[in-house]
Amino acid sequence: MTMTTERGGDEHERGDSNNGDGAAPQDILAPVLSAFWDQPESWTLDTYLRHDGYEGLKKALAMDPDDLIAYVKDSGLRGRGGAGFPTGMKWQFIPQGDGKPHYLVVNADESEPGTCKDIPLLFANPHALIEGIVIACHAIRSSHAFIYLRGETVPVLRRLHEAVREAYAAGYLGTDILGSGLDLDVIVHAGAGAYICGEETALLDSLEGRRGQPRLRPPFPAVAGLYACPTVVNNVESIASVPAIIHRGKEWFRSMGSEKSPGFTLYSLSGHVTNPGQYEGPLGITLRQLLDVSGGIRAGHRLKFWTPGGSSTPLLTDEHLDVPLDYEGVGAAGSMLGTKALQCFDETTCVVRAVTRWTEFYAHESCGKCTPCREGTYWLVQLLRDLEDGKGEMADLDKLADIADNINGKSFCALGDGAASPIFSSLKYFRAEYEEHITGKGCPFDPARSTAWSDEATGTSGNLEVNA
């Protein structure tokens, strides 16, 4: 998948297209990780080397590990997996001189509905991750790294295996890497396809051969992670961003984005847009600007609601088009940036239907370890299905909110919070639509009641099933 930069659509369908400074829409993009995705054989070592590949590693190996950690910390790089925790600070938590082996685990179990950034990155530019892994392992003094990849993505698995083989053959992995004395082995592990394994401690249990379920914390992975040893768990994009920071400098990285959310990132734009795809730009750009680049909402329609970071983040509306897409800006708007999965839905989409589909996903993917999530998601699905079938009552809306409140913040991991988020936010912005399902004895978007309903609008053609 290549980064989309085509422009199309009618400006009046998406509102004012001016990005505020008179610059061309493409000028807001900052292709770094995706700079050569569209080149022939972009995934090979030869192509990567032609684009300054492994230059950052050479600089990093000349640095003291503690200085390297401090450098990444000073760059302001924050985790791209959803939480936004400072990457350098996470590395700093690893105890030194403890006599235990240290591990780096890369979370490539991309499963959040709407998120599609790590898989294209690994498919088109896997050596950026491998170089980042070597740098990170030098920093945390680790000689073993693991890449936990979603097992269904077999073409990506094969390409990643080949990239690791190339790196070994070229001396970027193995013993005495580039004469630095660093020894490093990388193992690619294919997961069995559970959403819960995207949670870092469940991922560690799965990697150890056990059922993937979240662990109670403390102890945290930095103290007792993989095989009860100090472990850093980072997202693919987080690690893959490190080589460019080391090679081009932390000041260059901080020149993009905002003060508290610096740098570049990948935005997954999907749904009812003219040109869906991956758009790499600085943190802090807006959905309006990204729609301007992507050709806007599909012709003849308008934006109704969208998610800033996948279905587990509170949804927003067309009133939030100019919210800065960084951690602070989206947080101030009442949502979370998450994995930057921008799912856009137009006026043909039934909010209740969309939330029902999401909630069914969370009920199915709940590991069942904790009662609030296991029982709560089940009952949320029953209530939402009743609303869709015309069997709902007004009291059900308060019951939905009450059950979501009993899940939110009370489960072992963030899956429960993710299931509650679309419930809270959809009731906040679209309560009238819920009430219409009750007073009208069914969904107003049903084809028997309205011509607005279509498979494309509901996501049955795939919009709501991305990475599910």
N, C-alpha and C positions, 0 to 999 in steps of 0.2 A: 504494500500500500504506500503510495507516495503522498507527500504533503500537497494539499490542494490549494492552489492560489488563483484559480479562475474566478472571474467576477461576472455575475449575471443577475437577472431578475429586475423587477421594477422597483425603483426607489420608494414609490408611494406605498408599496405593499409592506415595507419594513420600517417606515418612518424616516426621519432625517438621516441621510447616509453620510453626512459630513463628519469626519472624525475629529473635528475641532481645531485642527492646525493647518488645514488645506493640503496635507500630504496625501499622496496616493494611498489607497487602501493597503497595498502590499507592503508599504513602508513600515507598518506596525509589526510585521513579522520579524523574527530573529532566528533564522534556521541555523542551528548548531549541530544537534544530534541528527537532525533530518536533512542536513545540508546536501548530502549526495545520495539520498535514498533512491532517486530516479535514475541514477547512473547505471550502466551495465555492470552486473556482478558487484553491486555495492557491498555485498556481504563478505567479500574475499579479503584476505590479508593484504594483497597487492593494492587493491583500491583504497583500503584504510591507510596504508603507508603513504600513498600519494596525497592524502589529506592530513598530513602531520600526525599520523597514527603513531602511538607509543612515544611521542616526544615528551608528553607530560610525565610518562613513567620514568624516563631518563632523568628528568629534573627531580622527581620525587625520591628516587633511590639515592640521590646525592644528599638528601636532607635527613636530619635526625628524625626518628619516628615521632617524638613529642613535638618537634617543630612543625612537622607535617600536619599533625592533628590540629595544632594551633592555627595553622594557615587555613585549613578547611573551615575551622570554626570562625575565623575572622572574615572569611568570604561571605558568611551569612547563608550558606546553602542549607535549606530546610528539606526534610524528608518529603519526597514526591509521592509517597504511597497513600496519603490521605491525612495523616495526623499533623504533618508539618513540623515535626520536632527537629531541632537543629542537628544536622548530621555530625558535625565535629564534636558536639557535646556528647552525643551517643557514643562516639569512639572513645572519648575521654573517660567514660565510665568504666572501661575495661581495666581491672586491677593489674598492676604490673609487678613482676617479681614474685608472683604467687606460686610458681612452680607447676602450674597447670597449662595444658594446651589451650590456645585461644582459637575460636572459630569465627569465620564470616559466613553468614547464610544470606543469600540473595533471594528475596521473595518475588518470584515470577509467576505466582499463582493468581493471575489476573482474572477475577471472577465477578467483580462489581457490575451489575447491569448498567450498560451504557459506557463502560470504560474499555477503551481499546487503544492504548498507547504503548505499553510494554511489549506486547506481542509484535506489533509492527516494527518496533525498535530492534527487537532481537532478530526479526526476520531479515531486516534490511541492513543493520549495522551492529552485529553481535560483538565485534572487536572493541567497540566503545565500552561495553560492559566488562569484557575480559581485562582490558587495560585498567579500568577503574577498580576491579577486584584486586589486581596485583598491588596497586597503590594503597588501597585500604588495608590489605593484609600486611604490607610493610609498616603502616601506621600503627596497627593494633598488635603487631608482632605475632602474626598468625602464619602457620604453614599449611593450613587446610581451609578450603572454601567450598561451599556447596551452592549450587543453583537449583532451587526448587521450582520446576516449571510445570504449568498446567498440562497434564498428560494428554488431553484431547488434541492439542496443537502439534500433531506429529510432524508436519513439515518444518515447523520452528525447531522442534527437538532435533531433527536431523541436521538442520543448518547450524545449530548451536554446537552439536557434537563435532561437526567439521571445523568450526572456528576454533574450538578448543584444541583439536588435533593440530591445526595450523600453528597455533600459538606455542604448543609444545615443540613442534619441529623447528620453529624459528628461535627458540630459546627464551621466549617470554613467559613460559611456564616450565616447571620442573626444578632442577637443582641449579644453584648458583646463577640466578637470573641476571643476565647482562653483567656478570662478574661482580655482583653486589654482595654475594654471600646469602642472599635470600632464597630459600627453598619453598616452593609452593605447588601443591596439587589441587586441582579443581575437579569436582565431581558434579555431573549433571544428573539430577534426580527428577523423574517424571512422577508427578502426583497422580492420584486416582480420581480426581475430579470432584472435590468437595469444596463448596464455597467457604465453609468454616476454616479451611486450611489456609485461607488468606490472613487469618489472625495469627500473629507471630508465634505464640506459644503452642497453638494447635498445629501449626506448621512444623514446629520442632518435634512434637510428639509423633506426627506422621513420618517425619524424616528418620526418627528412631525406630520405626516399624510398629508403632502403636496406633490405636484409633485416634484420629485427629479431633481433639477436644481442648478447649482453652484451659490453661493452668491457672491456679490461684496465685496471685502475686501480693507481697514478696514470697520467695526471692524472684528478682527480675532476671531476664536473660543475661544481662551484663555480668551477673554474679554466678548464676547457675542456669545456663541455657542448654545448648546441645550437649548431651552426655554429661550433664551437671557441671559443665565447664563454662567459663566466661565466653559469651557469644554476642556478636553484633548481628542484628537482623535489619537489613536495608532493602528498600525497593529497587527494582531494576533501574528506573530513571535516576534515582538518587546517586547510585554508584556510577552510572554511565556519564553523569554530569561532571564528575570529579576530574577526569583527564583534561578537559578543556579549561577548567579553573586553574589547574596547575600550570598548563602550557601557556595560557594567555594572561594569567594573573588575576588575583582577587579583585583588583581595582576595576579591571575590565568587566568582571562578573557583576560587581556592585553598580556599574554604570547602567545596568538594566534593572527594571522592576522598581520596587519602592524600598524605603529605608529598612523596614522590618521584613519585607518579603522580596529580597533582591534576586536577580538572575532571570534566566529563560526557563520555559517549561512547555510541555506538550499539552494542547487542549484537544480533547476528542469531541468533535462536533457531529451530532447525529440527529436523526428524526426528520421533521418536516422542513428541511432546509434544501436549497437548490443544489449545493455542492457539499455534502457531508465529507468529513475526512479529518486528518490530523493537521493541526495548525500550531506551529511552534512560534511563540512570541514571548515578550517579557511579561512577568507577573504584573498585574495591575491594569491590563487592557480591559475593555468592556465587551459584553456580548454584542452590543450594537456595532462595535468595530469589527468583531469577528464575523458577524452577519454581513457586514459591508464587503468583507473580503470573499465570503463564501456565496455571494449572490442573494442573500436574504432568505426569508421564508418563501416556500414554494409559491409560484405565481398564483395570484387570485385569493390568497389566504393571509391571515394575520397570526401573530404569535399569541398564544393563550397562556401557556405556562411552560416552565423549563426547570431543569435541575442543574445546579452549578457543579456538583461533584458526584453524580450518579444517583441512583434511586434511594440510597440510604441518607441523603442529605435533604433537608427541608426544601420543598419546591418553591420557586419564585414566579412572579408574573411579569407581564409586559411593563409594569411600573418600575422594574428593576434592571432595565436594559443598560443603564449607565453606572451600575454598581461596579467598582474596580474589582477585577477578578484576582485578588490576592487574599491572603488569609485574614487580614484585618478587615478589608472592605466587605467581603462576603459575610464575615462574622457579624459585622455591624448591621447588616441587612437582615439578620435573623437566620442565616443558613451557615453552611460550611463549604469551603472550597473542595475538600476531599480530594478525589483523584482527577478533578477537572474534566469530568464527563458531562458535557453540556448537551443534554437531551432536550430538544425543542419540540413542542407540540402546538399545533394550530387549533383553530376554533372547532374543527370537526371531531376533536378528541373528547371523549367523556372522562372527566376527572375521576369519577367514582370507579369506572371501569379500569382506568390506568392504575389507580391505587390498589384495586382488588388484585390485579395481575402481579404487582410488586409484592403485596402481602402474601399471596400464594407462594411466591418464590421464597420469601423468608421463612414461611411455615415449613416448606419442604426442606430447606437447607439448614434449619435449626438442628444442632447436634443433639439436643434433648438433655444436656447435662444439668441445666438449671431450670427450675419450675416457671419463673415468670416468662421466659422466652418460649419454652416448650408449650405451655398451656395458653399463654397470651396470644401468640401468633395464630394458634388454631382457632380461638374464639373470635379473633378479629376477622379471619377469613369467613367464618359462618355468618357474622353480622353483615359483612360487605356483600356476600352472595345473596343474602335476603334482600338487601337494598336493590341489587341488580334485578332480582326476580319479582320485585313489586310486593314483597312481604314485609318490608320494613315499617317501623313506627318511629315517631319523633323521639321517643325515649332512647332509641338505639344510637342516636348521635352522641348523646351524653355518655352512653355506655361505651361507645367506641373510644371516646376521649379518656374515660376512666381506665379502661383496660390498657390503652397505650401508656397512660401515666404509671400504671403498675409495672410495666415492662421497662420504661425509660430509666436508665441509671441504676437498675436493680438486677441486671444480669451479669454473668461472669465476663462477658466480652461485649464488643460494640454491635454485635448482630441485633441484639434487642433494641438498642438505641436506633439502629438503622431502620428497623421495622416500624418503630413508633413515629419517626420523622415525617414520612409522607402523610400519616394520619393527622397529626397535629397541624401541619402546614396546609393541607387541603381543606380541612375544616375551617381554618382561619380565613382563607381566601375564597373558598367556593362552597360555603355552607349552604347557600341558596340552591346550588345544584344538587346537593345531597337531599335537601328538603323536597326538591322537585321529583326526585325518585320516589319519595314517600307519598306525596299528594297525587302524583300521576300514576301511582301503582306500577312503577317500572322505570326503566331507563328512557329518558326523553330522546336519546340518540338511537334507540332501537329502530331498525328499518321499517317496522310496521307503524311507527309513530312519526318518523322524520326521515328526510332524504339526506341528512347530514352524516349518517352512519356509514362507515366503510371499513373493510378489513384493514386498509392501509392506515386509517386514522386510529384504530384500536391497537395496532401493534401486532395483529395476527400474522402480518407479513414479515415480522421480525424486529420492528422498532423497539419493542420492550424486552426482547429476548437477547439483546446483545450481550455476549459473554455469560449468559445465564446457564 
